[in-house]
Amino acid sequence: MFERSNPENCKSCGKKLAGSSKECPYCGQKLKSGLFFKLTLGMGLLAIIGTLAIPIQENQLTDIEKIATAPLDQINTSELAIICNNQNADRDNRAKIKEKEIQGKIVEWELEVLIVASLPDHYKILTKPTSNLPGALLTLYPQSSRQMTYMDSVKPGNRIKVKGKIQGILQGRIRINPALLI
């Protein structure tokens, strides 16, 4: 099912292998199919998709009005990027401490889009992490039909500027919900 597409060398004896080998014909060493990696990657993608599908909470509509006029909170985004870009961010004690510190803060960031999902009254957006800004999971609520039209045209690689409320950290990404387009 998970066969090798390119011939490679056996890690045990170093001899060339056929693309579909499950074990080395020379030394008998079993060859890894990469199934664990593929399953882990698939589970991670499912977790992100599941996060993007979380329904709207009633208090978010009130939050949208407050966020529009709220002053911005100062956050060291470079330090936050270092903590969140750590592959073990969910288990890292520094990430848990930082999450408590930033939860509920209002931020305004310009972010590069990776994925945009359009839902009936809002958009779910996954953004790219950088050395100066962590990646984010945004729940963005357009405030006009013009903003909806603009969001429908946003593609991966485009940059958007948002203002929103930090809800926490999930899988190394800052959850911002609700977020408004600036």
N, C-alpha and C positions, 0 to 999 in steps of 0.2 A: 504494500500500500504506500509506504513512504520510502521510495527508492531513491538512490543517489542519481543525480542527473549527469554528473561529471566524474570521470575516473579520478581516484585519489590514491595516496599511499597508505598502507597499513601502518597504524601507529606503533604496532608491536615489532614487525620485522622490516618495515620500510619498502616493501615491494608494491608495484602498481596493482590496483584492484579494478575489477569490472564495475560498471555503473550500478548493477543490480545486486551486487554481493551483499549477503547478510553476515558472512564470516569470511575471514581470509583463507583462500584455498591453499596457501603455503604454510601458515603456522596455526590455523584453526581459531584465531582470535575472533571473538564476536565483535561486530561493528555496530556502533550506535546509529540509530536512524534519525535522531534529533526529535523524536516524538515528544519527549518531556518539554523541550524548548517550545515546540509548536503548541502544545497544550497550555503551557504557562502564558505564552503570548496571546492565545485565543481567550483565556480566562481574563487576562488584563483588559483586552478590548471589550469583552462582554461587560466587565465592571464599569468601564467608561461609558458605554452605551446605556447601561442601566442608570447611571448617574444622570445622564442627559435626559432621561425620560421621567424624572421625578416630577409629579404634578405641582401646580401652583398652590401655595398656601394663602389663606385669606388675608393675613396680616401683611403680605408682600405688597398689596395695592396701597396700603397706608404708607409703607416704607418708601415706595416709589416717590410719593409726594414729598416726604421728608428729605430723601436723598437729593432731590433736585435743588434744594435750597441749603442743604447742610454744608458747613465748612469742612474742608479736607483735613484728615488726620495725617500727621507726619510719621512715615514708616521708612526705615532703612531698607530699601528694596534690594540693594546689593547683598546685604547680609541675609535677607529673606530668600533671595535666589540661591545662595550657597546652601542654605539649609534645605530648601525644597528640591534642588537639583541632586541632592544626595539620594542614591538609589534606595536606601533604607529609611527614607523620610518618615514613613508611617510608624516605624519601630524606634526611631531615633528620639531620645529624650529631649534633645534641643528642639526638635520639630514640635513636640507636644507642648513644651513651655512656650515657644513662639506662637503656636496656634491660640493658646489662651490669651496671650498678650495682644494679638491683632484682631481677634474675633469682635465683630461689631464696628470696626473702624471703617471710615468712609475714605475711599481712595479714587484718584483719577489717573488712569494709566493709558498709554498708547501701546497696543499689543498687536502682534502678528497672528493672523488667523490660520489655524490648521484645518479645522472642521467647523462647518455651520449646519445646523439642523433647524429647519423652519417648522414651527408648531403653530396652531391656530392663533394664539395671541402673544407669542413670544418666540425667541430664538435661543437655542442652546449652542454655545460656542466653545471650542477647545482652542487654546492659543499656545504658541511656541515659547518655551522658556529660553532666556538668554542669560548672559553673565550679570546683567543689571536688573532684570525682572524675571520673576518666576513665571512658569506657565500658569494659565488660569482656566477654570471651568466657569463660564459665564451663563447666567440666565438673564438675557437682555430683553427688555420691554420697549418696543418702539413707541414713541409718543405722537406720531402722526403718520399719515399714509405716505408722505414723502420719505420718512425714515424707513418704513416697511419696504418701499420700492428700492431704497438704497441697500438695505440688508439683503434683499433678494438677489442683488447683483454682486455681493461680496463673495470672493473666491479665496481658496487657500493662497497664502502669500500676501494678501492685502492686509493693510494695517487699519485698525479702528481705534478710536479714542472713546473710552468709557468712564463713567463715574458710577461707583456702586459700593455696596456694603459687603464686607468680608464675613463669610459664614464659617470659615475654617479651612483646613488643609485636607485634601483627599488625594491619595496616591501621588504625592509630590506636587500637586496643583492647588492653587489658591481658589477656593470656591467663592465666587462673587455673585450674590443673589439678594436683591435684585440689582441689575445693572442698567444704566441708561446710556444711550448714544450721545456723545458730546459733539 
